[in-house]
């Protein structure tokens, strides 16, 4: 893993904190639940731009790190800011499909056509950014997906593209409601989001 972009390992207790949350209820999807999910996703699509602020923990089974995250999305354009308060380091990944830039490295910015590949090259972290922008809001990404629901009709698990995305807590207010804790994993790759604040900035 490139040391220039490793989030401070001194914050790894956050990963343990996020792991100690009970598993959600899982109810198999039926037509009514899937119809409700389609309505929910359509409503979120209409809202347009959004921002989440919170904490993130990432691991590949051997290395990992954690820190603060601010993710702003406007259509296909993204601006993701990561920071490790203890080390006072910060990084920025921004762009759109076909053009991405990673800033905050000692050697200067990195540019490339694929944001996921750029992040993986610099960190060794596998984060499916395009799908994660939807999964973070409790939405299915592009392609085939299997969804399980909780007792309130909200997604408790989305299985897609080899990833399992669990929703372990939801913000109490809002229409539609948005996730507070999101756990995604595929093999040894794990991404944990704990959202402190959602902002709808469009629609």
Backbone as numpy.savetxt, mean C-alpha at the origin, in Angstrom:
# Nx Ny Nz CAx CAy CAz Cx Cy Cz
20.57 -5.46 -0.45 19.73 -4.26 -0.45 20.60 -3.02 -0.45
20.29 -2.09 -1.30 21.02 -0.83 -1.36 20.88 -0.09 -0.04
21.99 0.18 0.66 21.89 0.82 1.98 21.39 2.24 1.92
21.47 2.89 0.75 21.07 4.29 0.66 19.57 4.47 0.83
18.79 3.41 0.56 17.34 3.57 0.63 16.72 2.66 1.67
17.53 2.01 2.51 16.96 1.14 3.53 16.31 1.99 4.61
15.04 1.76 4.86 14.37 2.49 5.94 14.95 2.03 7.27
15.01 2.92 8.23 15.75 2.69 9.46 15.32 1.42 10.16
16.26 0.48 10.35 15.92 -0.78 11.01 15.64 -0.57 12.49
16.02 0.58 13.01 15.69 0.86 14.41 14.20 1.01 14.61
13.44 1.15 13.51 11.99 1.26 13.61 11.31 -0.08 13.42
12.07 -1.17 13.38 11.47 -2.48 13.14 10.44 -2.90 14.19
10.46 -2.38 15.44 9.35 -2.72 16.34 7.99 -2.44 15.75
7.90 -1.49 14.81 6.62 -1.23 14.16 6.12 -2.48 13.46
7.02 -3.25 12.86 6.61 -4.46 12.15 5.98 -5.44 13.12
6.55 -5.54 14.32 5.97 -6.43 15.32 4.62 -5.92 15.77
4.50 -4.60 15.92 3.23 -4.00 16.31 2.15 -4.33 15.30
2.47 -4.18 14.01 1.48 -4.42 12.97 1.13 -5.89 12.87
2.06 -6.77 13.23 1.79 -8.20 13.12 0.87 -8.70 14.22
0.77 -7.97 15.32 -0.01 -8.44 16.46 -1.44 -7.92 16.42
-2.09 -8.12 15.30 -3.48 -7.74 15.15 -4.25 -8.98 14.72
-5.42 -9.19 15.31 -6.16 -10.43 15.05 -6.54 -10.53 13.58
-6.59 -11.76 13.07 -6.97 -12.00 11.69 -8.44 -11.64 11.50
-8.80 -11.09 10.34 -10.18 -10.68 10.11 -11.10 -11.85 9.82
-12.40 -11.62 10.02 -13.42 -12.59 9.61 -13.40 -12.70 8.09
-13.62 -13.92 7.58 -13.65 -14.11 6.13 -14.94 -14.80 5.73
-15.76 -14.08 4.98 -17.01 -14.62 4.47 -16.89 -14.71 2.95
-17.16 -15.91 2.41 -17.06 -16.08 0.96 -18.00 -15.13 0.24
-17.55 -14.65 -0.91 -18.34 -13.69 -1.68 -19.59 -14.33 -2.26
-20.68 -13.57 -2.26 -21.88 -13.96 -3.00 -22.24 -12.78 -3.91
-23.31 -12.93 -4.68 -23.66 -11.89 -5.65 -23.91 -10.54 -4.99
-24.57 -10.57 -3.83 -24.90 -9.31 -3.15 -23.63 -8.62 -2.65
-22.72 -9.38 -2.07 -21.48 -8.79 -1.56 -20.63 -8.24 -2.70
-20.54 -8.99 -3.80 -19.76 -8.52 -4.94 -20.38 -7.28 -5.58
-21.71 -7.23 -5.61 -22.39 -6.04 -6.15 -22.08 -4.83 -5.28
-22.10 -5.02 -3.96 -21.76 -3.93 -3.05 -20.32 -3.46 -3.24
-19.42 -4.41 -3.49 -18.03 -4.05 -3.74 -17.88 -3.26 -5.04
-18.62 -3.64 -6.05 -18.56 -2.90 -7.32 -19.03 -1.46 -7.13
-20.09 -1.28 -6.36 -20.58 0.08 -6.08 -19.53 0.87 -5.31
-18.94 0.22 -4.31 -17.91 0.87 -3.50 -16.72 1.31 -4.36
-16.25 0.41 -5.22 -15.12 0.73 -6.08 -15.46 1.87 -7.06
-16.66 1.84 -7.60 -17.07 2.90 -8.53 -17.11 4.26 -7.84
-17.57 4.27 -6.60 -17.61 5.52 -5.83 -16.21 6.06 -5.59
-15.29 5.17 -5.23 -13.91 5.59 -4.99 -13.25 6.08 -6.28
-13.56 5.44 -7.38 -13.02 5.88 -8.67 -13.44 7.31 -8.97
-14.69 7.64 -8.67 -15.20 8.97 -8.96 -14.57 10.05 -8.08
-14.06 9.64 -6.93 -13.45 10.62 -6.03 -12.15 11.19 -6.57
-11.53 10.48 -7.49 -10.32 11.00 -8.13 -9.11 10.98 -7.22
-8.47 12.14 -7.07 -7.20 12.22 -6.35 -7.37 11.95 -4.86
-6.34 11.36 -4.26 -6.38 11.04 -2.83 -4.97 11.05 -2.27
-4.89 11.12 -0.95 -3.62 11.06 -0.23 -3.80 10.23 1.02
-2.82 9.37 1.31 -2.79 8.68 2.59 -1.52 9.06 3.33
-1.61 9.15 4.63 -0.47 9.44 5.50 -0.45 8.38 6.59
0.71 7.80 6.85 0.77 6.78 7.88 2.16 6.18 8.01
2.19 4.89 8.31 3.44 4.17 8.52 3.47 2.95 7.62
4.67 2.54 7.25 4.85 1.38 6.38 5.98 0.52 6.92
5.83 -0.79 6.77 6.88 -1.75 7.09 6.99 -2.71 5.92
8.22 -2.99 5.49 8.46 -3.83 4.32 9.51 -4.87 4.69
9.33 -6.11 4.21 10.29 -7.17 4.47 10.31 -8.13 3.29
11.50 -8.70 3.03 11.61 -9.74 2.01 11.96 -11.09 2.62
11.78 -11.22 3.93 12.11 -12.44 4.63 13.49 -12.42 5.25
14.37 -11.54 4.76 15.71 -11.42 5.32 15.99 -9.98 5.76
15.75 -9.05 4.87 15.96 -7.64 5.17 14.62 -6.92 5.20
14.60 -5.80 5.86 13.37 -5.02 5.91 13.61 -3.70 6.60
12.57 -2.94 6.69 12.65 -1.66 7.36 11.27 -1.06 7.50
11.20 0.08 8.15 9.91 0.72 8.38 10.11 2.21 8.54
9.04 2.94 8.40 9.12 4.39 8.53 7.80 5.04 8.21
7.83 6.32 7.91 6.65 7.10 7.58 6.42 7.07 6.07
5.15 7.17 5.68 4.81 7.24 4.26 3.73 8.28 4.04
3.89 9.03 2.95 2.82 9.89 2.43 2.68 9.56 0.96
1.52 9.07 0.58 1.27 8.63 -0.80 0.16 9.49 -1.37
0.50 10.27 -2.39 -0.49 11.10 -3.10 -0.68 10.52 -4.49
-1.92 10.29 -4.87 -2.25 9.70 -6.17 -3.29 10.57 -6.86
-3.04 10.88 -8.12 -3.99 11.65 -8.93 -4.08 10.97 -10.29
-5.10 10.13 -10.45 -5.17 9.31 -11.65 -4.02 8.32 -11.66
-3.21 8.35 -12.71 -2.05 7.45 -12.79 -0.78 8.11 -12.27
-0.85 9.37 -11.92 0.32 10.06 -11.38 0.44 9.80 -9.88
1.66 9.54 -9.42 1.88 9.23 -8.01 3.06 10.03 -7.47
3.02 10.27 -6.18 4.09 10.97 -5.46 4.16 10.33 -4.08
5.15 9.46 -3.90 5.27 8.67 -2.66 6.51 9.15 -1.91
6.31 9.60 -0.69 7.42 10.09 0.13 7.60 9.18 1.34
8.82 8.73 1.53 9.18 7.84 2.63 10.20 8.55 3.52
10.09 8.33 4.82 11.06 8.94 5.72 11.29 8.05 6.92
12.53 8.09 7.40 12.93 7.37 8.61 13.32 8.42 9.64
12.43 8.76 10.56 12.69 9.87 11.49 13.97 9.71 12.31
14.29 8.49 12.72 15.47 8.30 13.57 16.75 8.67 12.82
16.87 8.21 11.56 18.07 8.51 10.78 17.97 9.83 10.03
16.76 10.44 10.07 16.51 11.71 9.39 16.76 11.61 7.89
16.51 10.45 7.33 16.61 10.26 5.89 15.22 10.30 5.28
15.15 10.72 4.03 13.87 10.73 3.33 14.10 10.48 1.85
13.09 9.91 1.20 13.16 9.57 -0.21 11.83 9.88 -0.88
11.88 10.06 -2.17 10.67 10.39 -2.92 10.65 9.58 -4.22
9.55 8.89 -4.45 9.32 8.15 -5.69 8.12 8.78 -6.37
8.32 9.31 -7.57 7.23 10.02 -8.24 7.22 9.68 -9.72
6.08 9.99 -10.36 6.00 9.77 -11.79 4.63 9.32 -12.23
4.62 8.57 -13.33 3.42 8.03 -13.93 3.85 6.83 -14.76
2.91 6.04 -15.30 3.31 4.89 -16.11 4.27 5.30 -17.23
5.41 4.61 -17.29 6.40 4.89 -18.32 7.47 5.87 -17.93
7.34 6.52 -16.77 8.34 7.50 -16.34 8.30 7.64 -14.83
9.39 7.25 -14.16 9.45 7.33 -12.70 10.80 7.87 -12.27
10.82 8.51 -11.11 12.07 9.05 -10.55 12.12 8.74 -9.06
13.31 8.27 -8.63 13.56 8.00 -7.22 14.62 8.97 -6.73
14.27 9.80 -5.75 15.18 10.82 -5.23 15.52 10.52 -3.77
16.67 11.05 -3.34 17.10 10.89 -1.97 18.29 9.97 -1.81
18.80 9.43 -2.92 19.97 8.55 -2.88 21.25 9.38 -2.84
22.28 8.84 -2.21 23.54 9.57 -2.12 24.15 9.82 -3.50
23.92 8.89 -4.42 24.48 9.04 -5.76 23.65 9.88 -6.69
22.57 10.44 -6.21 21.70 11.25 -7.04 20.46 10.49 -7.47
19.51 11.15 -8.12 18.25 10.53 -8.50 18.45 9.38 -9.49
17.52 8.43 -9.45 17.45 7.37 -10.44 16.17 7.55 -11.25
16.28 7.40 -12.57 15.12 7.51 -13.45 14.94 6.20 -14.20
13.69 5.87 -14.50 13.41 4.66 -15.26 11.97 4.61 -15.69
11.63 3.69 -16.60 10.27 3.61 -17.11 9.30 2.87 -16.20
9.84 2.12 -15.23 9.01 1.26 -14.39 9.29 1.56 -12.92
8.31 2.13 -12.22 8.51 2.51 -10.83 8.79 1.31 -9.94
8.08 0.20 -10.17 8.30 -1.00 -9.37 9.73 -1.50 -9.53
10.20 -1.58 -10.78 11.55 -2.07 -11.05 12.59 -1.13 -10.46
12.32 0.17 -10.54 13.25 1.16 -10.00 13.38 0.99 -8.49
12.27 0.82 -7.81 12.29 0.64 -6.36 12.97 -0.67 -5.99
12.69 -1.72 -6.74 13.30 -3.03 -6.45 14.81 -2.98 -6.67
15.23 -2.32 -7.73 16.66 -2.20 -8.01 17.40 -1.49 -6.88
16.77 -0.47 -6.33 17.43 0.33 -5.30 17.34 -0.28 -3.91
16.27 -1.05 -3.65 16.02 -1.51 -2.28 15.95 -3.02 -2.12
15.64 -3.74 -3.20 15.37 -5.16 -3.08 13.96 -5.44 -2.61
13.15 -4.39 -2.49 11.77 -4.56 -2.02 10.82 -4.76 -3.19
9.98 -5.78 -3.09 8.99 -6.06 -4.11 7.66 -5.47 -3.66
7.29 -4.34 -4.24 6.02 -3.68 -3.92 5.28 -3.43 -5.23
4.14 -4.08 -5.44 3.38 -3.89 -6.68 2.64 -2.56 -6.66
3.32 -1.49 -7.03 2.82 -0.14 -6.79 1.48 0.14 -7.47
1.33 -0.28 -8.73 0.08 0.02 -9.44 -1.11 -0.64 -8.75
-0.95 -1.92 -8.39 -2.04 -2.60 -7.69 -2.19 -2.09 -6.26
-1.07 -1.78 -5.61 -1.14 -1.33 -4.22 -1.92 -0.03 -4.09
-1.89 0.80 -5.13 -2.66 2.05 -5.10 -4.15 1.75 -4.96
-4.59 0.62 -5.48 -5.99 0.22 -5.36 -6.21 -0.63 -4.11
-5.31 -1.58 -3.87 -5.46 -2.44 -2.69 -5.49 -1.61 -1.41
-4.67 -0.56 -1.35 -4.61 0.26 -0.14 -5.97 0.85 0.21
-6.83 1.02 -0.79 -8.17 1.58 -0.56 -9.24 0.50 -0.52
-8.82 -0.77 -0.49 -9.80 -1.85 -0.42 -10.45 -2.14 -1.74
-9.74 -1.89 -2.83 -10.24 -2.12 -4.18 -9.44 -3.23 -4.86
-10.06 -3.89 -5.81 -9.35 -4.87 -6.62 -8.50 -4.17 -7.67
-7.33 -4.74 -7.95 -6.53 -4.24 -9.04 -7.03 -4.80 -10.36
-6.29 -4.54 -11.42 -6.66 -5.07 -12.73 -6.45 -6.58 -12.76
-7.32 -7.29 -13.46 -7.18 -8.73 -13.58 -8.07 -9.48 -12.61
-7.94 -10.81 -12.66 -8.78 -11.68 -11.85 -8.43 -11.54 -10.37
-9.45 -11.47 -9.53 -9.25 -11.35 -8.09 -10.33 -12.13 -7.36
-9.96 -12.68 -6.22 -10.91 -13.35 -5.34 -11.04 -12.50 -4.08
-12.28 -12.26 -3.66 -12.52 -11.39 -2.51 -13.32 -12.13 -1.45
-12.89 -12.01 -0.20 -13.68 -12.44 0.96 -14.07 -11.19 1.74
-15.15 -11.29 2.49 -15.70 -10.12 3.16 -15.83 -10.35 4.66
-15.95 -9.23 5.40 -16.21 -9.34 6.83 -17.71 -9.23 7.08
-18.09 -9.21 8.35 -19.50 -9.22 8.70 -20.21 -7.92 8.33
-19.44 -6.87 8.00 -20.04 -5.59 7.59 -20.14 -5.44 6.08
-19.68 -6.46 5.35 -19.69 -6.38 3.90 -18.49 -5.68 3.31
-17.47 -5.42 4.13 -16.23 -4.82 3.66 -15.22 -5.91 3.34
-14.32 -5.70 2.38 -13.33 -6.72 2.07 -12.48 -7.07 3.29
-12.30 -8.35 3.53 -11.36 -8.80 4.57 -10.12 -9.42 3.93
-10.24 -9.89 2.68 -9.11 -10.50 1.98 -9.32 -10.34 0.48
-8.30 -9.87 -0.20 -8.26 -9.88 -1.66 -7.06 -10.72 -2.07
-7.29 -11.71 -2.93 -6.22 -12.55 -3.46 -6.10 -12.24 -4.95
-4.92 -11.75 -5.33 -4.75 -11.30 -6.71 -3.27 -11.31 -7.08
-2.98 -11.79 -8.28 -1.61 -11.77 -8.83 -0.60 -12.42 -7.88
-1.04 -13.46 -7.16 -0.16 -14.15 -6.23 -0.03 -13.50 -4.88
-0.65 -12.34 -4.69 -0.62 -11.63 -3.42 -1.88 -11.91 -2.62
-1.73 -11.93 -1.31 -2.87 -11.99 -0.39 -2.87 -10.69 0.41
-3.96 -9.94 0.30 -4.06 -8.64 0.95 -5.14 -8.71 2.01
-4.75 -8.61 3.28 -5.70 -8.68 4.39 -6.01 -7.28 4.90
-7.27 -7.09 5.23 -7.73 -5.82 5.80 -8.12 -6.07 7.25
-7.30 -5.56 8.17 -7.47 -5.90 9.58 -8.11 -4.80 10.40
-8.32 -3.65 9.80 -9.02 -2.58 10.49 -9.45 -1.55 9.46
-10.57 -0.89 9.75 -11.11 0.11 8.84 -11.38 1.40 9.59
-11.25 2.52 8.89 -11.61 3.82 9.46 -13.11 3.82 9.74
-13.49 4.31 10.91 -14.90 4.24 11.33 -15.81 5.13 10.50
-15.31 6.28 10.08 -16.14 7.24 9.35 -15.81 7.21 7.87
-16.65 7.87 7.08 -16.39 7.99 5.66 -17.36 7.16 4.83
-17.61 7.61 3.63 -18.48 6.89 2.71 -17.90 7.01 1.31
-17.33 5.92 0.80 -17.21 4.63 1.47 -16.06 4.62 2.49
-16.12 3.65 3.39 -15.08 3.53 4.40 -13.78 3.07 3.76
-12.67 3.45 4.39 -11.35 3.14 3.87 -10.56 2.35 4.91
-9.59 1.55 4.46 -8.81 0.72 5.39 -7.91 1.55 6.30
-7.69 1.01 7.50 -6.72 1.59 8.42 -5.46 0.72 8.47
-5.61 -0.60 8.43 -4.46 -1.51 8.43 -4.58 -2.47 7.26
-3.52 -2.52 6.45 -3.48 -3.38 5.27 -2.22 -4.23 5.34
-2.39 -5.56 5.26 -1.26 -6.48 5.28 -1.24 -7.20 3.94
-0.17 -7.04 3.17 -0.05 -7.71 1.87 1.18 -8.61 1.88
1.04 -9.81 1.32 2.20 -10.69 1.25 2.12 -11.62 0.04
3.29 -11.94 -0.47 3.44 -12.94 -1.51 4.76 -13.64 -1.27
4.69 -14.91 -0.88 5.90 -15.61 -0.49 6.55 -14.93 0.69
7.83 -14.59 0.55 8.55 -13.92 1.63 8.37 -12.40 1.61
7.79 -11.88 0.55 7.60 -10.43 0.45 6.39 -9.99 1.27
6.58 -8.98 2.10 5.51 -8.49 2.96 5.51 -6.96 2.98
4.31 -6.41 2.90 4.13 -4.96 3.00 3.03 -4.71 4.01
3.30 -3.86 5.00 2.32 -3.52 6.02 2.08 -2.01 6.00
0.82 -1.64 5.89 0.44 -0.23 5.94 -0.43 0.03 7.15
-0.13 1.06 7.89 -1.00 1.53 8.96 -1.32 2.99 8.65
-2.54 3.24 8.21 -2.94 4.57 7.74 -3.44 5.39 8.92
-2.89 6.58 9.05 -3.33 7.51 10.10 -4.34 8.53 9.58
-4.24 8.84 8.30 -5.14 9.86 7.75 -5.34 9.64 6.25
-6.59 9.71 5.83 -6.95 9.70 4.42 -7.45 11.09 4.03
-7.11 11.50 2.81 -7.63 12.76 2.29 -8.10 12.53 0.85
-9.34 12.89 0.57 -9.84 12.89 -0.81 -9.63 14.28 -1.36
-8.82 14.39 -2.41 -8.45 15.71 -2.92 -9.00 15.98 -4.31
-9.92 15.13 -4.75 -10.50 15.32 -6.08 -11.90 14.75 -6.11
-12.55 14.84 -7.27 -13.87 14.27 -7.44 -14.97 15.20 -6.96
